[in-house]
């Protein structure tokens, strides 16, 4: 299945729910459309935190796709700090090269347990 997805240039967009379950949001046909859709989803998530947010960009090492996505989001959202992290090798093995994820986090000073 993965080979067929690669040949057809299908990019799955997956969401991790609060309980840790994976949810398939949608499958997008091209890399550019996948990045654009991720940007739209990020903007939607940001509206949930009216007191401010921080963004986290989580990628595989040397991901060119991550650089492109970061340029897209900093163009419009430059007032938000962006943290960077690497996808752990065990997870990266399953995801493959050029994997990108993002998190929208409430500002730390506004976060209450």
N, CA, C and O atoms as a DFTB+ gen file, in Angstrom:
452 C
 N C O
     1  1       0.817      -1.190       0.000
     2  2       0.000       0.000       0.000
     3  2       0.867       1.263       0.000
     4  3       0.566       2.225      -0.706
     5  1       1.940       1.256       0.791
     6  2       2.796       2.440       0.879
     7  2       3.422       2.754      -0.477
     8  3       3.536       3.919      -0.859
     9  1       3.827       1.713      -1.200
    10  2       4.427       1.922      -2.519
    11  2       3.415       2.552      -3.475
    12  3       3.750       3.468      -4.227
    13  1       2.193       2.064      -3.441
    14  2       1.143       2.624      -4.295
    15  2       0.873       4.084      -3.933
    16  3       0.699       4.927      -4.813
    17  1       0.841       4.377      -2.628
    18  2       0.651       5.757      -2.171
    19  2       1.768       6.666      -2.640
    20  3       1.525       7.810      -3.024
    21  1       3.004       6.155      -2.610
    22  2       4.145       6.942      -3.090
    23  2       4.047       7.198      -4.590
    24  3       4.308       8.310      -5.050
    25  1       3.676       6.185      -5.345
    26  2       3.565       6.346      -6.794
    27  2       2.477       7.349      -7.171
    28  3       2.635       8.116      -8.120
    29  1       1.380       7.340      -6.430
    30  2       0.276       8.258      -6.711
    31  2       0.436       9.605      -6.014
    32  3      -0.406      10.491      -6.158
    33  1       1.522       9.753      -5.260
    34  2       1.801      10.986      -4.510
    35  2       0.655      11.338      -3.566
    36  3       0.159      12.464      -3.548
    37  1       0.250      10.336      -2.782
    38  2      -0.805      10.535      -1.792
    39  2      -0.140      10.765      -0.441
    40  3       0.716       9.988      -0.017
    41  1      -0.542      11.840       0.227
    42  2       0.012      12.199       1.522
    43  2      -1.093      12.124       2.569
    44  3      -2.042      12.906       2.518
    45  1      -0.985      11.192       3.523
    46  2      -2.005      11.126       4.575
    47  2      -1.783      12.231       5.607
    48  3      -0.647      12.536       5.970
    49  1      -2.866      12.817       6.068
    50  2      -2.811      13.791       7.158
    51  2      -3.480      13.131       8.348
    52  3      -4.665      12.800       8.309
    53  1      -2.701      12.943       9.411
    54  2      -3.147      12.202      10.586
    55  2      -3.141      13.127      11.790
    56  3      -2.276      13.993      11.919
    57  1      -4.108      12.936      12.664
    58  2      -4.218      13.738      13.886
    59  2      -4.089      12.804      15.086
    60  3      -4.641      11.703      15.086
    61  1      -3.365      13.244      16.098
    62  2      -3.284      12.489      17.348
    63  2      -4.252      13.136      18.326
    64  3      -4.103      14.306      18.681
    65  1      -5.237      12.372      18.755
    66  2      -6.241      12.877      19.689
    67  2      -5.651      12.986      21.092
    68  3      -4.570      12.464      21.363
    69  1      -6.365      13.664      21.972
    70  2      -5.886      13.848      23.351
    71  2      -5.676      12.519      24.075
    72  3      -4.813      12.421      24.948
    73  1      -6.454      11.497      23.722
    74  2      -6.309      10.188      24.368
    75  2      -5.214       9.336      23.722
    76  3      -4.999       8.194      24.127
    77  1      -4.522       9.885      22.718
    78  2      -3.415       9.189      22.075
    79  2      -3.811       8.404      20.837
    80  3      -2.949       7.838      20.165
    81  1      -5.092       8.359      20.526
    82  2      -5.558       7.621      19.350
    83  2      -5.233       8.395      18.072
    84  3      -5.274       9.625      18.047
    85  1      -4.913       7.656      17.019
    86  2      -4.650       8.267      15.717
    87  2      -5.943       8.351      14.920
    88  3      -6.731       7.406      14.891
    89  1      -6.149       9.481      14.281
    90  2      -7.333       9.685      13.452
    91  2      -6.874      10.151      12.075
    92  3      -6.121      11.119      11.961
    93  1      -7.325       9.469      11.041
    94  2      -7.023       9.891       9.677
    95  2      -7.916      11.081       9.348
    96  3      -9.137      10.945       9.277
    97  1      -7.311      12.237       9.149
    98  2      -8.074      13.436       8.824
    99  2      -8.483      13.381       7.357
   100  3      -9.659      13.523       7.021
   101  1      -7.502      13.174       6.494
   102  2      -7.776      13.059       5.063
   103  2      -6.511      12.637       4.336
   104  3      -5.425      12.606       4.916
   105  1      -6.664      12.316       3.074
   106  2      -5.532      12.012       2.199
   107  2      -5.525      13.069       1.105
   108  3      -6.545      13.340       0.471
   109  1      -4.352      13.659       0.899
   110  2      -4.219      14.746      -0.067
   111  2      -3.322      14.262      -1.196
   112  3      -2.395      13.487      -0.962
   113  1      -3.583      14.704      -2.396
   114  2      -2.934      14.153      -3.580
   115  2      -1.515      14.651      -3.835
   116  3      -0.703      13.874      -4.335
   117  1      -1.171      15.883      -3.525
   118  2       0.185      16.364      -3.809
   119  2       0.819      16.944      -2.546
   120  3       0.135      17.270      -1.575
   121  1       2.127      17.062      -2.589
   122  2       2.879      17.592      -1.448
   123  2       2.478      19.032      -1.147
   124  3       2.305      19.397       0.016
   125  1       2.331      19.838      -2.169
   126  2       1.957      21.243      -1.991
   127  2       0.574      21.367      -1.356
   128  3       0.366      22.206      -0.478
   129  1      -0.375      20.534      -1.796
   130  2      -1.721      20.549      -1.216
   131  2      -1.693      20.067       0.231
   132  3      -2.441      20.566       1.071
   133  1      -0.829      19.097       0.518
   134  2      -0.714      18.595       1.890
   135  2      -0.209      19.693       2.823
   136  3      -0.739      19.866       3.920
   137  1       0.809      20.433       2.396
   138  2       1.331      21.525       3.221
   139  2       0.286      22.618       3.414
   140  3       0.139      23.152       4.514
   141  1      -0.429      22.947       2.362
   142  2      -1.467      23.977       2.455
   143  2      -2.573      23.535       3.413
   144  3      -3.056      24.329       4.220
   145  1      -2.970      22.267       3.319
   146  2      -4.020      21.755       4.209
   147  2      -3.540      21.736       5.656
   148  3      -4.315      22.041       6.563
   149  1      -2.275      21.384       5.889
   150  2      -1.728      21.417       7.248
   151  2      -1.742      22.839       7.793
   152  3      -2.038      23.049       8.969
   153  1      -1.427      23.809       6.955
   154  2      -1.457      25.208       7.376
   155  2      -2.883      25.611       7.771
   156  3      -3.076      26.297       8.775
   157  1      -3.873      25.190       6.993
   158  2      -5.275      25.487       7.315
   159  2      -5.687      24.852       8.637
   160  3      -6.359      25.487       9.450
   161  1      -5.286      23.603       8.851
   162  2      -5.614      22.915      10.104
   163  2      -4.943      23.590      11.295
   164  3      -5.535      23.691      12.370
   165  1      -3.705      24.054      11.104
   166  2      -2.992      24.747      12.167
   167  2      -3.710      26.037      12.543
   168  3      -3.883      26.331      13.725
   169  1      -4.123      26.798      11.552
   170  2      -4.837      28.050      11.819
   171  2      -6.143      27.787      12.561
   172  3      -6.520      28.557      13.445
   173  1      -6.830      26.712      12.209
   174  2      -8.075      26.345      12.896
   175  2      -7.802      25.998      14.361
   176  3      -8.549      26.415      15.246
   177  1      -6.736      25.239      14.619
   178  2      -6.380      24.861      15.993
   179  2      -5.994      26.080      16.824
   180  3      -6.252      26.118      18.027
   181  1      -5.382      27.069      16.195
   182  2      -4.922      28.257      16.917
   183  2      -6.082      29.072      17.473
   184  3      -5.908      29.783      18.463
   185  1      -7.250      28.987      16.869
   186  2      -8.403      29.759      17.345
   187  2      -8.914      29.264      18.695
   188  3      -9.654      29.982      19.367
   189  1      -8.539      28.060      19.104
   190  2      -8.996      27.505      20.385
   191  2      -8.312      28.170      21.579
   192  3      -8.793      28.050      22.706
   193  1      -7.204      28.865      21.354
   194  2      -6.432      29.468      22.437
   195  2      -6.404      30.983      22.261
   196  3      -5.509      31.520      21.608
   197  1      -7.364      31.655      22.832
   198  2      -7.472      33.107      22.653
   199  2      -6.383      33.878      23.398
   200  3      -6.113      35.032      23.066
   201  1      -5.754      33.258      24.401
   202  2      -4.739      33.951      25.206
   203  2      -3.337      33.838      24.624
   204  3      -2.384      34.334      25.226
   205  1      -3.191      33.209      23.489
   206  2      -1.881      33.102      22.861
   207  2      -1.421      31.663      22.709
   208  3      -1.822      30.783      23.471
   209  1      -0.576      31.438      21.720
   210  2      -0.092      30.095      21.431
   211  2       1.396      30.112      21.125
   212  3       1.993      31.153      20.854
   213  1       1.966      28.925      21.179
   214  2       3.303      28.659      20.665
   215  2       3.149      27.525      19.667
   216  3       2.275      26.672      19.821
   217  1       3.983      27.513      18.657
   218  2       3.936      26.468      17.644
   219  2       5.153      25.575      17.788
   220  3       6.242      26.045      18.117
   221  1       4.968      24.289      17.542
   222  2       6.079      23.343      17.535
   223  2       6.104      22.658      16.177
   224  3       5.078      22.186      15.686
   225  1       7.273      22.611      15.584
   226  2       7.472      21.949      14.300
   227  2       8.340      20.727      14.561
   228  3       9.481      20.850      15.008
   229  1       7.796      19.550      14.280
   230  2       8.471      18.291      14.581
   231  2       8.740      17.591      13.254
   232  3       7.818      17.346      12.477
   233  1      10.005      17.271      12.998
   234  2      10.381      16.779      11.669
   235  2      11.393      15.649      11.753
   236  3      11.983      15.395      12.803
   237  1      11.581      14.979      10.628
   238  2      12.696      14.056      10.502
   239  2      13.942      14.891      10.176
   240  3      13.819      15.994       9.645
   241  1      15.130      14.380      10.487
   242  2      16.349      15.158      10.218
   243  2      16.489      15.503       8.729
   244  3      16.126      14.708       7.863
   245  1      17.009      16.674       8.452
   246  2      17.269      17.144       7.083
   247  2      16.024      17.121       6.196
   248  3      16.106      16.802       5.010
   249  1      14.895      17.454       6.765
   250  2      13.649      17.444       6.002
   251  2      13.496      18.747       5.220
   252  3      13.323      19.814       5.811
   253  1      13.559      18.658       3.906
   254  2      13.348      19.835       3.059
   255  2      11.890      20.276       3.111
   256  3      11.580      21.462       2.992
   257  1      11.012      19.316       3.289
   258  2       9.586      19.610       3.403
   259  2       9.318      20.458       4.638
   260  3       8.460      21.340       4.615
   261  1      10.047      20.194       5.712
   262  2       9.882      20.962       6.949
   263  2      10.286      22.414       6.741
   264  3       9.622      23.324       7.237
   265  1      11.369      22.630       6.012
   266  2      11.808      24.003       5.735
   267  2      10.753      24.755       4.930
   268  3      10.481      25.927       5.189
   269  1      10.167      24.077       3.961
   270  2       9.128      24.702       3.140
   271  2       7.900      25.033       3.992
   272  3       7.319      26.110       3.855
   273  1       7.507      24.103       4.874
   274  2       6.347      24.336       5.735
   275  2       6.618      25.485       6.701
   276  3       5.740      26.315       6.937
   277  1       7.816      25.538       7.256
   278  2       8.152      26.624       8.180
   279  2       8.109      27.979       7.470
   280  3       7.641      28.961       8.047
   281  1       8.583      28.043       6.251
   282  2       8.506      29.297       5.495
   283  2       7.057      29.711       5.260
   284  3       6.730      30.897       5.292
   285  1       6.191      28.730       5.024
   286  2       4.768      29.033       4.818
   287  2       4.144      29.628       6.073
   288  3       3.417      30.619       6.000
   289  1       4.430      29.017       7.236
   290  2       3.758      29.474       8.455
   291  2       4.387      30.735       9.025
   292  3       3.687      31.521       9.665
   293  1       5.670      30.959       8.820
   294  2       6.282      32.181       9.347
   295  2       5.918      33.388       8.501
   296  3       5.997      34.523       8.971
   297  1       5.525      33.157       7.278
   298  2       5.097      34.254       6.406
   299  2       3.884      34.956       7.022
   300  3       3.807      36.185       7.016
   301  1       2.941      34.180       7.550
   302  2       1.710      34.747       8.099
   303  2       1.693      34.803       9.623
   304  3       1.082      35.700      10.203
   305  1       2.348      33.868      10.264
   306  2       2.229      33.723      11.719
   307  2       3.523      34.084      12.449
   308  3       3.836      33.478      13.474
   309  1       4.268      35.044      11.949
   310  2       5.599      35.324      12.488
   311  2       5.584      35.815      13.930
   312  3       6.627      35.802      14.584
   313  1       4.433      36.249      14.449
   314  2       4.389      36.738      15.821
   315  2       4.382      35.592      16.838
   316  3       4.504      35.839      18.038
   317  1       4.243      34.358      16.384
   318  2       4.211      33.220      17.296
   319  2       5.580      32.552      17.343
   320  3       6.187      32.304      16.301
   321  1       6.069      32.261      18.548
   322  2       7.347      31.547      18.631
   323  2       7.195      30.117      18.108
   324  3       6.160      29.480      18.302
   325  1       8.232      29.630      17.450
   326  2       8.215      28.268      16.909
   327  2       9.318      27.464      17.578
   328  3      10.493      27.827      17.515
   329  1       8.930      26.373      18.216
   330  2       9.895      25.434      18.794
   331  2      10.163      24.341      17.763
   332  3       9.305      24.029      16.938
   333  1      11.349      23.772      17.818
   334  2      11.721      22.719      16.871
   335  2      12.072      21.447      17.631
   336  3      12.679      21.498      18.700
   337  1      11.686      20.314      17.072
   338  2      12.019      19.016      17.657
   339  2      12.148      17.995      16.526
   340  3      11.624      18.186      15.429
   341  1      12.851      16.922      16.820
   342  2      13.011      15.847      15.842
   343  2      12.074      14.692      16.175
   344  3      11.841      14.379      17.342
   345  1      11.549      14.072      15.142
   346  2      10.748      12.866      15.320
   347  2      11.701      11.766      15.769
   348  3      12.750      11.584      15.151
   349  1      11.368      11.024      16.831
   350  2      12.255       9.949      17.293
   351  2      12.476       8.900      16.196
   352  3      11.589       8.672      15.373
   353  1      13.655       8.262      16.180
   354  2      13.988       7.309      15.118
   355  2      12.986       6.162      14.960
   356  3      12.699       5.745      13.838
   357  1      12.460       5.657      16.058
   358  2      11.516       4.535      15.965
   359  2      10.260       4.956      15.204
   360  3       9.763       4.207      14.363
   361  1       9.756       6.133      15.494
   362  2       8.568       6.630      14.795
   363  2       8.937       7.044      13.373
   364  3       8.177       6.799      12.436
   365  1      10.094       7.669      13.214
   366  2      10.546       8.096      11.894
   367  2      10.714       6.941      10.923
   368  3      10.524       7.109       9.719
   369  1      11.068       5.770      11.436
   370  2      11.193       4.584      10.593
   371  2       9.860       4.244       9.938
   372  3       9.819       3.846       8.774
   373  1       8.790       4.398      10.672
   374  2       7.457       4.099      10.136
   375  2       6.939       5.220       9.238
   376  3       6.230       4.963       8.265
   377  1       7.292       6.455       9.565
   378  2       6.795       7.597       8.791
   379  2       7.538       7.784       7.482
   380  3       6.935       8.127       6.466
   381  1       8.841       7.562       7.502
   382  2       9.651       7.766       6.313
   383  2      10.304       9.142       6.305
   384  3      10.065       9.967       7.186
   385  1      11.130       9.370       5.296
   386  2      11.846      10.640       5.156
   387  2      10.876      11.772       4.859
   388  3       9.778      11.558       4.346
   389  1      11.302      12.962       5.188
   390  2      10.537      14.176       4.891
   391  2       9.198      14.239       5.609
   392  3       8.244      14.815       5.084
   393  1       9.109      13.663       6.790
   394  2       7.867      13.741       7.562
   395  2       7.844      15.034       8.364
   396  3       8.869      15.495       8.865
   397  1       6.655      15.605       8.472
   398  2       6.472      16.875       9.171
   399  2       5.245      16.769      10.062
   400  3       4.221      16.206       9.673
   401  1       5.365      17.319      11.262
   402  2       4.222      17.405      12.171
   403  2       4.248      18.779      12.818
   404  3       5.292      19.428      12.877
   405  1       3.099      19.216      13.301
   406  2       3.054      20.474      14.033
   407  2       2.180      20.307      15.258
   408  3       1.293      19.455      15.297
   409  1       2.444      21.131      16.254
   410  2       1.621      21.189      17.462
   411  2       1.288      22.647      17.726
   412  3       2.123      23.533      17.542
   413  1       0.075      22.880      18.154
   414  2      -0.339      24.202      18.600
   415  2      -0.489      24.091      20.109
   416  3      -1.333      23.342      20.602
   417  1       0.331      24.837      20.838
   418  2       0.371      24.745      22.298
   419  2      -0.070      26.055      22.922
   420  3       0.245      27.123      22.397
   421  1      -0.806      25.994      24.054
   422  2      -1.115      27.247      24.746
   423  2       0.172      27.846      25.290
   424  3       1.095      27.110      25.641
   425  1       0.246      29.168      25.365
   426  2       1.441      29.810      25.941
   427  2       1.675      29.267      27.338
   428  3       0.727      29.075      28.100
   429  1       2.930      29.019      27.678
   430  2       3.273      28.390      28.951
   431  2       2.779      29.210      30.132
   432  3       2.249      28.638      31.084
   433  1       2.932      30.529      30.105
   434  2       2.501      31.342      31.245
   435  2       0.981      31.351      31.395
   436  3       0.467      31.685      32.462
   437  1       0.260      30.986      30.335
   438  2      -1.198      30.938      30.391
   439  2      -1.726      29.534      30.680
   440  3      -2.926      29.350      30.885
   441  1      -0.831      28.545      30.695
   442  2      -1.258      27.153      30.845
   443  2      -1.527      26.830      32.305
   444  3      -0.701      27.112      33.173
   445  1      -2.677      26.242      32.573
   446  2      -3.042      25.853      33.937
   447  2      -3.383      24.377      33.960
   448  3      -4.098      23.884      33.088
   449  1      -2.870      23.669      34.961
   450  2      -3.194      22.245      35.107
   451  2      -4.451      22.064      35.913
   452  3      -4.881      20.933      36.141
